Amino acid sequence: MALELKQTLKLTQQLVMTPQLQQAIKLLQLSRLELAEEINQEIQENPILESTQTSDEPEPGDQEPAGQTEEAPAPAAGEFQEVKVEEKMREEFDWENYLGEYSSAPYEPYMYEAPSETPSYENFVSTKISLTDHLFEQWRLAGVNPDEFRVGVQIIGNLDADGYLKASLEEIAALESVPEEVAGRVLARVQELDPVGVAARDLRECLLLQLDLLGLGDSLAARLVADHLHDLENKNYQQIARQLKVAKEAVFAAEKIIVGLEPRPGRQYHGEEPHYITPDVYVYKLGDDYVIVLNEDGLPKLKISQHYRDLLSDGYTTPQARDYIQGKLRSAMWLIRSIHQRQRTIYRVTESIFKFQREFLDKGVESLRPLVLRDVAEDVELHESTVSRVTTNKYVHTPQGLFELKFFFDSPINRFQGESMASESVKKRIKQIVMAEDPRKPLSDQRIVEILRGSNIDIARRTVAKYREMLGIGSSSRRKKHY
C-alpha cells in the first residue's frame, strides 16, 4: 500500500486560557493588599498607566454602596449578568477614536508639594527587644573570664524562642574547646539571668529553677515537678498522694503553686508582630436593611496617561512607536477592565452570601445557617471555582464582627425537628456549655451530647470531642479543679 499525503478539514472545540483570562483569574483571587501591590507593579512596568489617587478620598464608611459608583455600577437584584472574561478584543481596533470616548480621569499635571513638617517614622515606632539581646545585655555585665564569656554567648545563641536550650553541653564545650565541666558551670550562671527559668533543657528543669528562686526547692511542689510531673498533668491526685504519703489537699495546694509558674520564659520577648486585617467589604445596617460597601481606600485609581494619548493622536509618531503604545494600551485596558470585573464579582458574591445569612447579621453566629459554594454559585450564575477564588483571603466587616468570607460556608448539623444548623453555631453552643459548667464537676462529652439533644440538636459524641478539640478545650479530666 502506497503512502500519500492528504489534506483534511476538521472542526474541533478547544478551551484556551488567554493571557487576559489568566490575568482576570489571578486578580480575582488576590487579597486587597496583594491587589494593591499588583497594581503598583503594573504601573511601574506599563508607562501608559497612571495613578490618580488623591488625598481627599472618602473613608470606607463614607463611600456610596458598592455597585452604585460610576466605575462599577451594580445591577438591580435579580438582574445580574455574568461578565464573560473570555471575550476577545479585536486586534484591528481604532484606538485613536476610542480614546476620545474613554471616560478616564481628567489629566492633571504633577504638582510638587513642599515637604510637610510631620514627625519622622522613628519617633512613634518602637522596636521590641528580643530575648537574645536582653540576655546579652546582662551577660556582658556578668564579670566572667573570656573563656566563660564565649561559652555563655554560645549558650544564649542556642536558645529557642521560648528560652529553652536546644544544644547539649557536650556540643557547646566542643565548639568552644573547653571542658564539659566549664560549660556546665557557665550554664548555671546563665540560668541565673532574667527571665527566671531561661536556658533550661526541659520543662521540669525550667519549673525547678523558678521554684528555687522562690525558696521552694525542697517543697512538695518541687517533688511533684521532679518525680510526678506526668501524673500531675493527668490529674492523678489520688496516686500522687498515695505514693508521697501526703493528703490530697496538700497536693492540691502544691499544684496551685506550680500552675502559677511560667512554662515558657521567653514568651514575653517574642518578636512576632501582630497581623492587621483590612476588610475588603463593609456591611452596614441602615434602618431595617443592610448596605454592602466595597473598601477601595488605598487602592490606586488607574487612568490612561495623557502624554501617550497625545502621542497616539499625533501624526508625527512613528509606526514602531504607535505599535508599542497600542500594545501597552491593550494591556492597560485589560487590567482596568479586570479590576472593575473583580470588584463587581466580589460585590455580587457578598450580596448573595448575606441573602442566605441574613439572620446572622441580625442575631449573630448562633443563627448561622449551613451554606455551600454551590448555593451561592447558582444564585449569582457563576462557577463554584469562581466563588471559591472570590472568597479566598477576603474579609468582611459586619455588625457582628470581622470574618473571612469562607467563614459563612459551613457544613450542616442535623436536628430532630426543623432545619439543620451550621457547625459553627454548634461550636459556639458547646463553648457556652463548657463555660457555664462547674469546674469541680466538669461535663463529659456524653453529657454535652445529652444537653445538645435536649436543645433539638442531633450530634454524636465523637463530633462533640472533635469540636471541643478544635476550640482548644481540654477533656473533662483536664478541666477539673479541686480548689
Salt bridges, closest charged atoms under 4 A:
GLU4 OE2 - LYS6 NZ 3.89
GLU38 OE2 - LYS26 NZ 3.51
GLU50 OE1 - LYS303 NZ 3.74
GLU71 OE1 - HIS340 NE2 3.96
GLU82 OE1 - LYS84 NZ 3.72
GLU91 OE1 - ARG330 NE 3.67
GLU96 OE2 - ARG322 NH1 3.09
ASP147 OD1 - ARG150 NH2 2.49
GLU148 OE2 - ARG185 NH2 3.42
ASP160 OD2 - LYS166 NZ 3.69
ASP162 OD1 - ARG264 NE 3.08
ASP162 OD1 - HIS270 NE2 3.30
GLU176 OE1 - ARG150 NH1 2.56
ASP194 OD2 - HIS134 NE2 2.90
GLU205 OE2 - ARG201 NH2 3.04
ASP231 OD2 - HIS228 ND1 3.91
GLU233 OE2 - ARG478 NH2 3.76
GLU255 OE2 - LYS235 NZ 3.61
GLU262 OE2 - ARG267 NH2 2.81
GLU296 OE1 - LYS301 NZ 3.04
ASP362 OD2 - ARG358 NE 3.42
GLU366 OE1 - LYS428 NZ 3.11
ASP379 OD1 - LYS355 NZ 2.64
GLU384 OE2 - ARG374 NE 3.39
GLU424 OE2 - LYS427 NZ 3.51
GLU437 OE2 - ARG479 NE 2.76
ASP445 OD1 - ARG468 NE 2.96
GLU450 OE1 - ARG447 NH1 3.11
